[in-house]
């Protein structure tokens, strides 16, 4: 662990929210969560790891789908309770097939780009 | 409330994480939280509102500092448990004086730009 990593505040549930951002386009791709092990593995391997709250397990992004995230850098925020992964996204970040999980507005307008058919990726 | 807003999942604590992104530069500025009232006020007024977990109150960004966020659009993610505010940021988003709260890497390198002196803004 580096000095800045030791400042991370994982909160009562042991998790910090992580924003994944495309390092080339700067598009915000997704928001997920990480525990300390997920952050360590991300820093060590250069591949984005998260912690799945629904499955209650460590999760390497793209391990099943092939839609991996190569991590260019990991930033933390001022008070150390949020992270930003700057990544090169393979395929799409969203399980629905969109490049970004934030593909629609609250008015219901679709603004994102669909880049794969989820039926071809997830069985 | 619009149809998409009604899909929001505020979780057990009544909050969703919100990513604020600069609509011009696409820089990720901060991560904060919103309750239903904060989202409604944001959509109604076009000014970014959040819910402060530490102060336990609704919070209009920049109401004290002048560093407001004019909201261009509000996006929600695929499963409705995170929001993206696309904003025009006045001054800096971070109380430390940086443009973005994500101004440093986990290796301890400063990558962000300082745009104001917090001593001039907060008393």
gemmi code that builds the backbone of each chain (N, CA, C; Angstrom):
import gemmi

chains = {
    "A": [
        ("UNK", (0.842, -1.211, 0.000), (0.000, 0.000, 0.000), (0.880, 1.264, 0.000)),
        ("UNK", (0.534, 2.199, -0.843), (1.252, 3.463, -0.871), (0.671, 4.382, 0.200)),
        ("UNK", (1.292, 5.516, 0.387), (0.815, 6.473, 1.383), (-0.609, 6.921, 1.097)),
        ("UNK", (-0.883, 7.265, -0.172), (-2.211, 7.776, -0.493), (-3.260, 6.687, -0.317)),
        ("UNK", (-2.914, 5.454, -0.661), (-3.869, 4.357, -0.502), (-4.234, 4.152, 0.963)),
        ("UNK", (-3.264, 4.362, 1.850), (-3.534, 4.155, 3.265), (-4.519, 5.183, 3.809)),
        ("UNK", (-4.733, 6.253, 3.048), (-5.704, 7.278, 3.462), (-7.137, 6.907, 3.109)),
        ("UNK", (-7.311, 5.818, 2.364), (-8.657, 5.463, 1.910), (-9.571, 5.146, 3.087)),
        ("UNK", (-10.788, 5.654, 3.000), (-11.799, 5.456, 4.033), (-12.869, 4.524, 3.480)),
        ("UNK", (-12.810, 3.253, 3.894), (-13.717, 2.256, 3.335), (-15.086, 2.231, 4.016)),
        ("UNK", (-15.275, 3.064, 5.015), (-16.611, 3.190, 5.611), (-17.046, 1.964, 6.383)),
        ("UNK", (-18.286, 2.009, 6.855), (-18.817, 0.956, 7.728), (-18.936, -0.387, 7.012)),
        ("UNK", (-19.211, -0.355, 5.701), (-19.406, -1.609, 4.970), (-18.131, -2.096, 4.285)),
        ("UNK", (-17.017, -1.390, 4.497), (-15.751, -1.826, 3.931), (-15.589, -1.541, 2.452)),
        ("UNK", (-16.440, -0.655, 1.919), (-16.427, -0.382, 0.483), (-16.283, 1.110, 0.195)),
        ("UNK", (-15.679, 1.414, -0.944), (-15.698, 2.781, -1.475), (-16.324, 2.742, -2.865)),
        ("UNK", (-17.086, 3.768, -3.229), (-17.577, 3.849, -4.600), (-16.427, 4.173, -5.553)),
        ("UNK", (-16.484, 3.568, -6.731), (-15.458, 3.771, -7.752), (-16.123, 4.250, -9.038)),
        ("UNK", (-15.652, 5.350, -9.575), (-16.086, 5.831, -10.881), (-15.077, 5.330, -11.897)),
        ("UNK", (-15.563, 4.661, -12.950), (-14.668, 4.263, -14.043), (-14.872, 5.218, -15.207)),
        ("UNK", (-13.753, 5.778, -15.674), (-13.793, 6.769, -16.754), (-12.871, 6.328, -17.880)),
        ("UNK", (-13.355, 6.421, -19.110), (-12.543, 6.090, -20.283), (-11.398, 7.099, -20.415)),
        ("UNK", (-10.181, 6.590, -20.455), (-9.010, 7.474, -20.455), (-8.837, 8.181, -21.803)),
        ("UNK", (-9.415, 7.633, -22.854), (-9.306, 8.271, -24.175), (-10.424, 9.285, -24.411)),
        ("UNK", (-11.662, 8.870, -24.205), (-12.798, 9.750, -24.505), (-13.253, 10.566, -23.300)),
        ("UNK", (-12.787, 10.193, -22.101), (-13.222, 10.805, -20.837), (-14.686, 10.527, -20.506)),
        ("UNK", (-15.328, 9.611, -21.239), (-16.704, 9.225, -20.913), (-16.738, 8.528, -19.546)),
        ("UNK", (-17.723, 8.875, -18.726), (-17.933, 8.131, -17.483), (-18.637, 6.831, -17.838)),
        ("UNK", (-18.020, 5.705, -17.498), (-18.497, 4.398, -17.956), (-19.437, 3.721, -16.960)),
        ("UNK", (-19.130, 3.802, -15.697), (-19.910, 3.071, -14.696), (-19.545, 3.544, -13.300)),
        ("UNK", (-20.384, 3.177, -12.346), (-20.054, 3.349, -10.940), (-20.223, 1.997, -10.256)),
        ("UNK", (-19.187, 1.579, -9.536), (-19.245, 0.313, -8.810), (-18.551, 0.522, -7.466)),
        ("UNK", (-18.283, -0.565, -6.767), (-17.702, -0.458, -5.431), (-16.448, -1.327, -5.332)),
        ("UNK", (-15.553, -0.947, -4.448), (-14.351, -1.745, -4.211), (-14.106, -1.875, -2.716)),
        ("UNK", (-13.621, -3.044, -2.321), (-13.083, -3.189, -0.958), (-11.550, -3.070, -1.042)),
        ("UNK", (-10.876, -3.200, 0.075), (-9.432, -2.979, 0.048), (-8.714, -3.969, -0.867)),
        ("UNK", (-9.191, -5.232, -0.885), (-8.553, -6.238, -1.732), (-8.730, -5.890, -3.218)),
        ("UNK", (-9.906, -5.419, -3.581), (-10.156, -5.040, -4.976), (-9.238, -3.899, -5.409)),
        ("UNK", (-9.020, -2.945, -4.520), (-8.135, -1.826, -4.852), (-6.696, -2.315, -4.989)),
        ("UNK", (-6.273, -3.157, -4.048), (-4.905, -3.686, -4.123), (-4.672, -4.466, -5.406)),
        ("UNK", (-5.622, -5.329, -5.757), (-5.463, -6.120, -6.981), (-5.463, -5.243, -8.223)),
        ("UNK", (-6.275, -4.207, -8.206), (-6.315, -3.280, -9.339), (-4.952, -2.612, -9.517)),
        ("UNK", (-4.404, -2.137, -8.409), (-3.106, -1.448, -8.472), (-1.997, -2.425, -8.876)),
        ("UNK", (-2.054, -3.625, -8.347), (-1.005, -4.617, -8.618), (-1.045, -5.149, -10.049)),
        ("UNK", (-2.263, -5.408, -10.557), (-2.395, -6.077, -11.850), (-2.607, -5.118, -13.017)),
        ("UNK", (-3.088, -3.891, -12.718), (-3.442, -2.969, -13.806), (-4.751, -3.344, -14.484)),
        ("UNK", (-5.499, -4.261, -13.891), (-6.827, -4.619, -14.398), (-7.862, -4.260, -13.333)),
        ("UNK", (-8.977, -3.652, -13.780), (-9.961, -3.136, -12.826), (-10.650, -4.267, -12.072)),
        ("UNK", (-10.592, -4.181, -10.760), (-11.297, -5.102, -9.865), (-12.287, -4.303, -9.022)),
        ("UNK", (-13.408, -4.938, -8.729), (-14.444, -4.327, -7.905), (-14.923, -5.356, -6.884)),
        ("UNK", (-15.857, -4.904, -6.038), (-16.524, -5.835, -5.141), (-18.011, -5.800, -5.445)),
        ("UNK", (-18.562, -6.942, -5.796), (-19.983, -7.010, -6.121), (-20.796, -7.090, -4.841)),
        ("UNK", (-21.662, -6.087, -4.628), (-22.513, -6.103, -3.435), (-23.613, -7.154, -3.564)),
        ("UNK", (-24.110, -7.390, -4.788), (-25.202, -8.368, -4.954), (-24.672, -9.795, -4.841)),
        ("UNK", (-23.501, -10.066, -5.410), (-22.939, -11.420, -5.347), (-22.032, -11.610, -4.137)),
        ("UNK", (-21.711, -10.489, -3.463), (-20.887, -10.526, -2.257), (-19.530, -11.175, -2.533)),
        ("UNK", (-18.884, -10.715, -3.592), (-17.571, -11.288, -3.927), (-16.722, -10.321, -4.745)),
        ("UNK", (-15.417, -10.537, -4.655), (-14.469, -9.797, -5.474), (-14.741, -10.116, -6.935)),
        ("UNK", (-14.513, -9.134, -7.813), (-14.964, -9.261, -9.186), (-13.944, -8.559, -10.080)),
        ("UNK", (-13.394, -9.300, -11.036), (-12.532, -8.674, -12.039), (-13.384, -8.332, -13.244)),
        ("UNK", (-13.454, -7.058, -13.563), (-14.300, -6.590, -14.669), (-13.880, -7.281, -15.966)),
        ("UNK", (-14.845, -7.909, -16.641), (-14.579, -8.529, -17.928), (-14.100, -9.958, -17.850)),
        ("UNK", (-13.937, -10.503, -16.653), (-13.446, -11.884, -16.524), (-14.384, -12.862, -17.226)),
        ("UNK", (-15.684, -12.583, -17.195), (-16.658, -13.433, -17.873), (-16.954, -12.934, -19.281)),
        ("UNK", (-17.190, -11.633, -19.405), (-17.669, -11.061, -20.673), (-16.548, -10.771, -21.668)),
        ("UNK", (-15.325, -10.677, -21.172), (-14.227, -10.232, -22.014), (-14.108, -8.715, -22.102)),
        ("UNK", (-15.066, -8.019, -21.500), (-15.062, -6.555, -21.573), (-14.240, -5.971, -20.426)),
        ("UNK", (-12.952, -6.186, -20.532), (-12.018, -5.807, -19.473), (-11.742, -4.300, -19.454)),
        ("UNK", (-11.159, -3.874, -18.344), (-10.714, -2.484, -18.198), (-9.240, -2.483, -17.800)),
        ("UNK", (-8.388, -2.028, -18.709), (-6.973, -1.841, -18.388), (-6.830, -0.491, -17.703)),
        ("UNK", (-6.243, -0.504, -16.520), (-6.242, 0.698, -15.688), (-5.000, 1.535, -15.942)),
        ("UNK", (-5.227, 2.745, -16.405), (-4.145, 3.693, -16.655), (-3.692, 4.348, -15.350)),
        ("UNK", (-4.633, 4.747, -14.521), (-4.288, 5.324, -13.217), (-5.485, 5.206, -12.289)),
        ("UNK", (-5.178, 5.255, -11.006), (-6.204, 5.245, -9.964), (-6.055, 6.540, -9.167)),
        ("UNK", (-7.133, 7.299, -9.098), (-7.106, 8.548, -8.323), (-8.055, 8.409, -7.139)),
        ("UNK", (-7.741, 9.108, -6.066), (-8.661, 9.144, -4.935), (-9.106, 10.574, -4.701)),
        ("UNK", (-10.237, 10.741, -4.053), (-10.742, 12.103, -3.882), (-10.187, 12.720, -2.602)),
        ("UNK", (-10.537, 13.987, -2.387), (-9.943, 14.795, -1.329), (-10.045, 14.138, 0.043)),
        ("UNK", (-11.189, 13.560, 0.353), (-11.341, 12.956, 1.673), (-11.208, 11.435, 1.660)),
        ("UNK", (-10.748, 10.893, 0.544), (-10.366, 9.483, 0.496), (-11.510, 8.496, 0.585)),
        ("UNK", (-12.725, 8.932, 0.282), (-13.837, 7.987, 0.345), (-14.482, 7.728, -1.017)),
        ("UNK", (-13.732, 7.989, -2.075), (-14.180, 7.652, -3.434), (-12.939, 7.502, -4.311)),
        ("UNK", (-13.055, 6.654, -5.335), (-11.948, 6.405, -6.257), (-12.383, 6.675, -7.691)),
        ("UNK", (-11.383, 6.987, -8.512), (-11.589, 7.142, -9.948), (-10.593, 6.232, -10.654)),
        ("UNK", (-11.120, 5.231, -11.391), (-10.267, 4.404, -12.238), (-10.291, 5.013, -13.636)),
        ("UNK", (-9.130, 5.374, -14.145), (-9.017, 5.854, -15.538), (-8.610, 4.641, -16.371)),
        ("UNK", (-9.489, 4.214, -17.293), (-9.330, 2.897, -17.921), (-9.430, 2.941, -19.446)),
        ("UNK", (-8.839, 1.921, -20.052), (-9.098, 1.608, -21.453), (-10.107, 0.467, -21.460)),
        ("UNK", (-11.314, 0.778, -21.935), (-12.425, -0.177, -21.886), (-12.439, -1.028, -23.152)),
        ("UNK", (-12.413, -2.342, -22.962), (-12.629, -3.262, -24.081), (-14.143, -3.428, -24.255)),
        ("UNK", (-14.654, -3.283, -25.466), (-16.093, -3.454, -25.699), (-16.915, -2.419, -24.965)),
        ("UNK", (-17.885, -2.882, -24.205), (-18.743, -1.961, -23.465), (-18.691, -2.242, -21.980)),
        ("UNK", (-18.863, -1.177, -21.174), (-18.824, -1.349, -19.718), (-20.135, -1.909, -19.184)),
        ("UNK", (-21.229, -1.670, -19.902), (-22.552, -1.981, -19.349), (-23.046, -3.351, -19.807)),
        ("UNK", (-23.647, -4.087, -18.873), (-24.137, -5.434, -19.197), (-25.302, -5.394, -20.184)),
        ("UNK", (-25.887, -4.199, -20.391), (-26.991, -4.063, -21.350), (-26.489, -3.894, -22.779)),
        ("UNK", (-25.164, -3.771, -22.957), (-24.604, -3.616, -24.293), (-24.163, -2.203, -24.621)),
        ("UNK", (-24.477, -1.275, -23.737), (-24.045, 0.104, -23.987), (-22.582, 0.288, -23.568)),
        ("UNK", (-21.961, 1.230, -24.233), (-20.580, 1.570, -23.877), (-20.499, 2.015, -22.416)),
        ("UNK", (-21.432, 2.858, -21.997), (-21.497, 3.369, -20.624), (-22.805, 2.948, -19.972)),
        ("UNK", (-22.755, 2.698, -18.679), (-23.993, 2.423, -17.936), (-24.892, 3.658, -17.860)),
        ("UNK", (-24.308, 4.843, -18.035), (-25.088, 6.089, -17.960), (-25.551, 6.471, -19.368)),
        ("UNK", (-26.380, 5.629, -19.961), (-26.746, 5.797, -21.364), (-28.075, 6.526, -21.553)),
        ("UNK", (-28.717, 6.968, -20.468), (-30.027, 7.622, -20.590), (-30.163, 8.754, -19.588)),
        ("UNK", (-31.010, 9.717, -19.944), (-31.258, 10.855, -19.061), (-32.478, 10.558, -18.190)),
        ("UNK", (-32.648, 11.368, -17.162), (-33.830, 11.207, -16.312), (-35.121, 11.512, -17.070)),
        ("UNK", (-35.015, 12.225, -18.190), (-36.209, 12.464, -19.019), (-36.532, 11.247, -19.889)),
        ("UNK", (-35.675, 10.215, -19.831), (-35.954, 8.997, -20.570), (-35.311, 8.952, -21.949)),
        ("UNK", (-34.491, 9.953, -22.266), (-33.824, 9.987, -23.572), (-32.571, 9.102, -23.552)),
        ("UNK", (-32.400, 8.293, -24.581), (-31.184, 7.487, -24.692), (-30.082, 8.320, -25.326)),
        ("UNK", (-28.967, 8.446, -24.617), (-27.870, 9.272, -25.114), (-26.609, 8.448, -25.373)),
        ("UNK", (-26.609, 7.188, -24.918), (-25.416, 6.366, -25.049), (-25.409, 5.542, -26.325)),
        ("UNK", (-24.254, 4.971, -26.568), (-24.045, 4.162, -27.774), (-24.048, 2.684, -27.399)),
        ("UNK", (-24.844, 1.900, -28.119), (-24.855, 0.461, -27.875), (-23.749, -0.169, -28.712)),
        ("UNK", (-22.880, -0.945, -28.078), (-21.708, -1.458, -28.792), (-21.677, -2.976, -28.885)),
        ("UNK", (-22.557, -3.656, -28.150), (-22.639, -5.107, -28.316), (-24.038, -5.588, -27.938)),
        ("UNK", (-24.355, -6.803, -28.368), (-25.631, -7.440, -28.032), (-25.406, -8.333, -26.818)),
        ("UNK", (-26.043, -8.010, -25.686), (-25.770, -8.787, -24.475), (-26.095, -10.278, -24.644)),
        ("UNK", (-27.015, -10.609, -25.543), (-27.340, -12.027, -25.754), (-26.156, -12.805, -26.325)),
        ("UNK", (-25.256, -12.099, -26.989), (-24.079, -12.764, -27.552), (-22.972, -12.950, -26.517)),
        ("UNK", (-23.073, -12.215, -25.400), (-21.965, -12.177, -24.441), (-22.278, -12.942, -23.165)),
        ("UNK", (-23.493, -12.759, -22.660), (-23.868, -13.392, -21.401), (-24.868, -14.504, -21.701)),
        ("UNK", (-24.649, -15.670, -21.163), (-25.580, -16.780, -21.412), (-26.532, -16.956, -20.239)),
    ],
    "B": [
        ("UNK", (-42.114, 13.848, -11.098), (-41.119, 12.805, -11.413), (-41.384, 12.234, -12.818)),
        ("UNK", (-40.361, 12.070, -13.582), (-40.501, 11.437, -14.892), (-40.448, 9.926, -14.727)),
        ("UNK", (-40.679, 9.215, -15.815), (-40.637, 7.757, -15.753), (-39.272, 7.245, -15.311)),
        ("UNK", (-38.213, 7.780, -15.906), (-36.878, 7.284, -15.588), (-36.527, 7.594, -14.132)),
        ("UNK", (-36.940, 8.773, -13.648), (-36.650, 9.123, -12.251), (-37.322, 8.158, -11.287)),
        ("UNK", (-38.513, 7.704, -11.645), (-39.236, 6.792, -10.751), (-38.528, 5.446, -10.638)),
        ("UNK", (-37.605, 5.175, -11.545), (-36.832, 3.925, -11.491), (-35.661, 4.005, -10.517)),
        ("UNK", (-35.392, 5.193, -9.981), (-34.226, 5.345, -9.109), (-34.352, 4.486, -7.860)),
        ("UNK", (-33.239, 3.852, -7.505), (-33.185, 2.982, -6.336), (-32.330, 3.671, -5.281)),
        ("UNK", (-32.994, 4.249, -4.271), (-32.282, 5.040, -3.280), (-31.682, 4.188, -2.153)),
        ("UNK", (-31.896, 2.906, -2.193), (-31.233, 2.020, -1.233), (-31.739, 2.193, 0.188)),
        ("UNK", (-31.080, 1.474, 1.107), (-31.533, 1.427, 2.491), (-31.410, 2.782, 3.186)),
        ("UNK", (-30.400, 3.565, 2.790), (-30.188, 4.847, 3.464), (-30.862, 6.012, 2.740)),
        ("UNK", (-31.610, 5.718, 1.672), (-32.341, 6.768, 0.969), (-31.480, 7.631, 0.065)),
        ("UNK", (-30.265, 7.163, -0.236), (-29.325, 7.966, -1.011), (-28.819, 7.208, -2.240)),
        ("UNK", (-28.487, 7.952, -3.273), (-27.751, 7.396, -4.419), (-26.461, 8.194, -4.584)),
        ("UNK", (-25.374, 7.517, -4.984), (-24.155, 8.258, -5.302), (-24.339, 9.025, -6.608)),
        ("UNK", (-23.756, 10.215, -6.635), (-23.847, 11.086, -7.815), (-22.435, 11.446, -8.270)),
        ("UNK", (-22.139, 11.209, -9.520), (-20.887, 11.656, -10.128), (-21.166, 12.982, -10.811)),
        ("UNK", (-20.361, 13.998, -10.501), (-20.483, 15.276, -11.214), (-19.354, 15.364, -12.225)),
        ("UNK", (-19.728, 15.631, -13.470), (-18.753, 15.693, -14.569), (-18.883, 17.029, -15.284)),
        ("UNK", (-17.758, 17.650, -15.585), (-17.743, 18.915, -16.323), (-18.223, 18.675, -17.757)),
        ("UNK", (-19.259, 19.390, -18.162), (-19.858, 19.150, -19.471), (-18.960, 19.652, -20.606)),
        ("UNK", (-18.051, 20.555, -20.301), (-17.150, 21.068, -21.348), (-15.879, 20.225, -21.471)),
        ("UNK", (-15.205, 19.982, -20.354), (-13.925, 19.260, -20.396), (-14.084, 17.758, -20.185)),
        ("UNK", (-15.265, 17.331, -19.711), (-15.524, 15.931, -19.341), (-14.716, 15.460, -18.132)),
        ("UNK", (-14.081, 16.393, -17.436), (-13.376, 16.026, -16.203), (-14.376, 15.557, -15.135)),
        ("UNK", (-14.037, 14.481, -14.427), (-14.849, 14.062, -13.287), (-14.501, 14.976, -12.119)),
        ("UNK", (-15.498, 15.680, -11.595), (-15.249, 16.722, -10.611), (-15.353, 16.237, -9.168)),
        ("UNK", (-16.329, 15.390, -8.880), (-16.565, 14.975, -7.496), (-17.536, 13.815, -7.471)),
        ("UNK", (-17.601, 13.173, -6.329), (-18.645, 12.187, -6.059), (-19.319, 12.585, -4.756)),
        ("UNK", (-20.648, 12.667, -4.804), (-21.411, 13.004, -3.600), (-22.682, 12.158, -3.612)),
        ("UNK", (-23.614, 12.489, -2.746), (-24.828, 11.678, -2.616), (-26.061, 12.568, -2.747)),
        ("UNK", (-27.155, 11.952, -3.182), (-28.424, 12.680, -3.272), (-29.545, 11.819, -2.726)),
        ("UNK", (-30.494, 12.469, -2.062), (-31.747, 11.797, -1.731), (-32.796, 12.212, -2.774)),
        ("UNK", (-34.019, 11.740, -2.630), (-35.019, 12.042, -3.657), (-35.266, 13.536, -3.789)),
        ("UNK", (-35.291, 14.251, -2.644), (-35.540, 15.686, -2.698), (-34.414, 16.421, -3.436)),
        ("UNK", (-33.170, 16.005, -3.203), (-32.030, 16.642, -3.880), (-32.122, 16.438, -5.392)),
        ("UNK", (-32.533, 15.255, -5.808), (-32.670, 14.997, -7.244), (-33.792, 15.837, -7.832)),
        ("UNK", (-34.916, 15.879, -7.136), (-36.049, 16.680, -7.627), (-35.664, 18.152, -7.756)),
        ("UNK", (-35.003, 18.677, -6.742), (-34.610, 20.105, -6.794), (-33.608, 20.362, -7.915)),
        ("UNK", (-32.709, 19.408, -8.120), (-31.724, 19.554, -9.201), (-32.431, 19.626, -10.549)),
        ("UNK", (-33.372, 18.705, -10.758), (-34.090, 18.668, -12.037), (-34.946, 19.933, -12.201)),
        ("UNK", (-35.585, 20.369, -11.116), (-36.488, 21.522, -11.199), (-35.742, 22.832, -11.399)),
        ("UNK", (-34.606, 22.994, -10.706), (-33.923, 24.292, -10.703), (-32.780, 24.372, -11.702)),
        ("UNK", (-32.240, 23.213, -12.122), (-31.063, 23.230, -12.975), (-29.790, 23.567, -12.221)),
        ("UNK", (-29.860, 23.550, -10.893), (-28.666, 23.750, -10.052), (-28.442, 22.475, -9.233)),
        ("UNK", (-27.175, 22.063, -9.158), (-26.872, 20.779, -8.524), (-27.151, 20.816, -7.027)),
        ("UNK", (-27.972, 19.876, -6.572), (-28.252, 19.686, -5.155), (-27.798, 18.282, -4.750)),
        ("UNK", (-27.331, 18.170, -3.527), (-26.879, 16.893, -2.976), (-27.436, 16.756, -1.564)),
        ("UNK", (-27.126, 15.599, -0.958), (-27.457, 15.409, 0.447), (-26.157, 15.163, 1.191)),
        ("UNK", (-25.874, 16.005, 2.171), (-24.646, 15.856, 2.954), (-24.844, 14.802, 4.027)),
        ("UNK", (-24.042, 13.730, 3.945), (-24.141, 12.679, 4.956), (-23.559, 13.149, 6.285)),
        ("UNK", (-22.533, 14.000, 6.244), (-21.909, 14.443, 7.498), (-22.777, 15.488, 8.207)),
        ("UNK", (-23.379, 16.388, 7.433), (-24.229, 17.423, 8.044), (-25.684, 16.980, 8.116)),
        ("UNK", (-26.000, 15.881, 7.450), (-27.350, 15.316, 7.473), (-28.382, 16.332, 6.974)),
        ("UNK", (-28.076, 16.950, 5.834), (-29.012, 17.949, 5.298), (-28.863, 18.103, 3.794)),
        ("UNK", (-29.933, 18.567, 3.179), (-29.925, 18.914, 1.769), (-28.935, 20.048, 1.548)),
        ("UNK", (-28.303, 20.049, 0.388), (-27.168, 20.932, 0.180), (-27.163, 21.372, -1.283)),
        ("UNK", (-27.207, 22.687, -1.488), (-27.064, 23.202, -2.853), (-25.604, 23.536, -3.074)),
        ("UNK", (-24.994, 22.875, -4.037), (-23.562, 23.071, -4.300), (-23.283, 24.536, -4.622)),
        ("UNK", (-22.342, 25.139, -3.885), (-21.939, 26.508, -4.160), (-22.754, 27.559, -3.444)),
        ("UNK", (-23.765, 27.146, -2.655), (-24.611, 28.125, -1.965), (-23.777, 28.988, -1.022)),
        ("UNK", (-22.750, 28.404, -0.416), (-21.862, 29.158, 0.474), (-20.641, 29.690, -0.266)),
        ("UNK", (-20.028, 28.846, -1.066), (-18.738, 29.180, -1.685), (-18.876, 29.989, -2.969)),
        ("UNK", (-20.063, 29.945, -3.579), (-20.232, 30.552, -4.897), (-19.816, 29.631, -6.028)),
        ("UNK", (-19.273, 28.474, -5.684), (-18.802, 27.545, -6.713), (-19.926, 26.597, -7.136)),
        ("UNK", (-20.886, 27.196, -7.806), (-22.107, 26.493, -8.195), (-21.882, 25.562, -9.380)),
        ("UNK", (-22.846, 24.686, -9.567), (-22.860, 23.786, -10.719), (-24.196, 23.943, -11.442)),
        ("UNK", (-24.153, 24.506, -12.648), (-25.343, 24.578, -13.495), (-25.462, 23.250, -14.226)),
        ("UNK", (-26.618, 22.607, -14.081), (-26.764, 21.235, -14.560), (-27.287, 21.211, -15.995)),
        ("UNK", (-26.485, 20.661, -16.861), (-26.861, 20.518, -18.266), (-27.794, 19.322, -18.451)),
        ("UNK", (-27.470, 18.207, -17.817), (-28.349, 17.040, -17.885), (-28.073, 16.128, -16.703)),
        ("UNK", (-29.048, 15.311, -16.373), (-28.929, 14.307, -15.325), (-29.142, 12.943, -15.975)),
        ("UNK", (-28.175, 12.071, -15.819), (-28.297, 10.711, -16.358), (-28.353, 9.717, -15.206)),
        ("UNK", (-29.029, 8.610, -15.425), (-29.019, 7.538, -14.427), (-28.405, 6.303, -15.058)),
        ("UNK", (-27.917, 5.417, -14.218), (-27.252, 4.244, -14.776), (-28.253, 3.113, -15.011)),
        ("UNK", (-27.761, 2.029, -15.571), (-28.602, 0.922, -16.039), (-29.540, 0.395, -14.965)),
        ("UNK", (-29.054, 0.251, -13.744), (-29.915, -0.298, -12.698), (-30.439, 0.767, -11.744)),
        ("UNK", (-30.275, 2.036, -12.116), (-30.941, 3.122, -11.402), (-30.431, 3.385, -9.999)),
        ("UNK", (-29.209, 2.940, -9.689), (-28.698, 3.212, -8.342), (-27.476, 4.116, -8.346)),
        ("UNK", (-27.307, 4.888, -9.413), (-26.264, 5.920, -9.463), (-26.694, 6.977, -10.467)),
        ("UNK", (-26.232, 8.213, -10.237), (-26.568, 9.330, -11.122), (-25.309, 10.001, -11.633)),
        ("UNK", (-25.453, 10.633, -12.780), (-24.389, 11.455, -13.360), (-24.963, 12.835, -13.625)),
        ("UNK", (-24.416, 13.853, -12.936), (-24.786, 15.236, -13.230), (-23.748, 15.775, -14.213)),
        ("UNK", (-24.192, 16.226, -15.369), (-23.295, 16.876, -16.336), (-23.438, 18.380, -16.097)),
        ("UNK", (-22.361, 19.028, -15.650), (-22.481, 20.383, -15.107), (-21.471, 21.371, -15.708)),
        ("UNK", (-21.851, 22.635, -15.617), (-20.907, 23.722, -15.821), (-20.480, 24.198, -14.440)),
        ("UNK", (-19.215, 23.958, -14.113), (-18.700, 24.240, -12.776), (-18.170, 25.667, -12.695)),
        ("UNK", (-18.682, 26.423, -11.745), (-18.117, 27.742, -11.439), (-16.942, 27.546, -10.486)),
        ("UNK", (-15.781, 28.116, -10.787), (-14.625, 27.976, -9.890), (-14.159, 26.542, -9.789)),
        ("UNK", (-14.033, 26.032, -8.573), (-13.582, 24.658, -8.373), (-14.608, 23.855, -7.608)),
        ("UNK", (-14.649, 22.548, -7.891), (-15.609, 21.682, -7.206), (-15.131, 21.310, -5.815)),
        ("UNK", (-13.814, 21.326, -5.607), (-13.255, 20.769, -4.371), (-13.010, 21.854, -3.324)),
        ("UNK", (-13.339, 21.544, -2.078), (-13.183, 22.527, -1.003), (-11.714, 22.835, -0.726)),
        ("UNK", (-10.797, 22.009, -1.288), (-9.367, 22.248, -1.091), (-8.816, 23.263, -2.098)),
        ("UNK", (-9.661, 23.666, -3.053), (-9.230, 24.645, -4.045), (-8.934, 24.059, -5.407)),
        ("UNK", (-8.969, 22.737, -5.500), (-8.741, 22.110, -6.806), (-10.026, 22.133, -7.638)),
        ("UNK", (-9.817, 22.119, -8.932), (-10.955, 22.062, -9.851), (-11.769, 20.790, -9.612)),
        ("UNK", (-11.067, 19.664, -9.438), (-11.702, 18.365, -9.188), (-11.254, 17.818, -7.843)),
        ("UNK", (-12.147, 17.114, -7.160), (-11.762, 16.426, -5.917), (-10.787, 15.284, -6.184)),
        ("UNK", (-10.756, 14.773, -7.419), (-9.858, 13.663, -7.769), (-8.543, 14.224, -8.319)),
        ("UNK", (-7.825, 14.953, -7.488), (-6.653, 15.693, -7.953), (-5.336, 14.964, -7.719)),
        ("UNK", (-5.409, 13.721, -7.198), (-4.171, 12.993, -6.899), (-4.352, 11.499, -7.169)),
        ("UNK", (-3.230, 10.866, -7.477), (-3.241, 9.427, -7.730), (-2.944, 8.674, -6.437)),
        ("UNK", (-3.194, 7.361, -6.474), (-2.886, 6.554, -5.293), (-1.385, 6.488, -5.035)),
        ("UNK", (-0.577, 6.815, -6.045), (0.876, 6.873, -5.831), (1.286, 8.184, -5.164)),
        ("UNK", (0.331, 9.080, -4.947), (0.624, 10.333, -4.258), (0.961, 11.487, -5.177)),
        ("UNK", (0.837, 11.264, -6.493), (1.143, 12.327, -7.445), (-0.051, 13.274, -7.599)),
        ("UNK", (0.195, 14.568, -7.572), (-0.867, 15.539, -7.798), (-1.047, 15.742, -9.300)),
        ("UNK", (-2.268, 15.493, -9.775), (-2.540, 15.607, -11.206), (-3.570, 16.704, -11.501)),
        ("UNK", (-4.200, 17.235, -10.462), (-5.254, 18.225, -10.670), (-4.732, 19.646, -10.645)),
        ("UNK", (-5.609, 20.555, -11.052), (-5.267, 21.970, -11.126), (-5.938, 22.705, -9.971)),
        ("UNK", (-5.133, 23.488, -9.243), (-5.699, 24.286, -8.150), (-6.192, 25.609, -8.739)),
        ("UNK", (-7.446, 25.938, -8.473), (-8.038, 27.109, -9.127), (-8.444, 28.205, -8.150)),
        ("UNK", (-8.434, 27.903, -6.832), (-8.701, 28.965, -5.866), (-8.036, 28.636, -4.543)),
        ("UNK", (-7.912, 29.649, -3.702), (-7.353, 29.472, -2.366), (-8.511, 29.312, -1.386)),
        ("UNK", (-8.617, 28.138, -0.764), (-9.775, 27.919, 0.115), (-9.876, 28.928, 1.254)),
        ("UNK", (-8.752, 29.502, 1.666), (-8.803, 30.494, 2.747), (-9.562, 31.755, 2.327)),
        ("UNK", (-9.633, 31.982, 1.019), (-10.361, 33.156, 0.524), (-11.860, 32.901, 0.415)),
        ("UNK", (-12.236, 31.616, 0.451), (-13.622, 31.254, 0.144), (-14.392, 30.798, 1.383)),
        ("UNK", (-13.720, 29.983, 2.203), (-14.397, 29.435, 3.378), (-13.806, 30.076, 4.623)),
        ("UNK", (-14.637, 30.510, 5.522), (-14.135, 31.152, 6.731), (-14.138, 30.187, 7.905)),
    ],
}
model = gemmi.Model(1)
for chain_id, residues in chains.items():
    chain = gemmi.Chain(chain_id)
    for i, (resn, *xyz) in enumerate(residues, 1):
        res = gemmi.Residue()
        res.name, res.seqid = resn, gemmi.SeqId(i, " ")
        for name, pos in zip(("N", "CA", "C"), xyz):
            atom = gemmi.Atom()
            atom.name, atom.element = name, gemmi.Element(name[0])
            atom.pos, atom.b_iso = gemmi.Position(*pos), 0.0
            res.add_atom(atom)
        chain.add_residue(res)
    model.add_chain(chain)
structure = gemmi.Structure()
structure.add_model(model)
structure.setup_entities()
